[in-house]
């Protein structure tokens, strides 16, 4: 039997694990969080001047078709009816994203039907023949043709990932929907919305149980003899950091944010505006007031956040795995090393080196609890 249960990191994976341990197993669980707050990148704070909820690490949009996840999160918050729509600026014009029939009709300057748009793309891609392992670029061009790719995808993606598109894995493009209709919703999940009282309220509700002990600004690697046989450790930090980079540093992308107050009621008319062209250094602008149209502001001002992407270095906050061929080689070694550690469970976006949306992190945590944690106490 374990004398102590420790969760390293309080993102949604770690919080879900801790909540289940406390409420289902009725066991005390200790959370070590390096930041000054819990909730990982989902943390938000209300701006004192305008009353607008600021997503500290960029807009976080909750969406899922997973009934279990939706039922689970509704224990801790109710959601508004927000549906996410994204726009992108290219060459002085604004287009709806993801690429859909409206985007294509505007871009090609003609009225397109689903059939004529499909035939147009087929005509542009029918003679393309790429050799070697598929990359992000080859799969994208084969899917939508060079004109749309060069206008909306290539520059934005290379700004976002700080990697040449030919070196990015093909599966990144498969996450971008392409629609031959006028559906401009970014997500197509059954459930979508934002926590009515904010993400801070949501994650604080998840962690309220008296058996959950949280220490913020606590560095796990300076915490002493936690790696002992009688301690069950759930680690959600970077897997390469855990092993002190002995197989090399995995490639991550990090983000920098620039917050601005503007003395106007509405800056851009939507929550997220992408900038596809490389002459604009930031990738997108968030305007958070549009995420909660049901709320009233304190003033006629607004708050925006410019988002810049760059390669993560040691000491930076890693956001997204690059997953290059070299990364995959090193990751295989790290996962093999992780499997040998019987009292340590690796999870979450950083602990598994996977791109995980919020609902995916929660679903993974619920599965991990049922399959790897609960059986140890039965």
Beta strands, then each sheet from edge to edge (+ up, - down):
strand 1: 4-8
strand 2: 29-33
strand 3: 44-46
strand 4: 53-55
strand 5: 62-64
strand 6: 86-90
strand 7: 93-97
strand 8: 191-193
strand 9: 212-216
strand 10: 231-235
strand 11: 252-262
strand 12: 272-275
strand 13: 284-287
strand 14: 302-311
strand 15: 320-321
strand 16: 344-346
sheet 1: 9+ 2+ 1+ 10+ 16+
sheet 2: 3+ 4-
sheet 3: 5+ 8-
sheet 4: 7+ 6- 12- 13+ 14- 11+ 15-
end
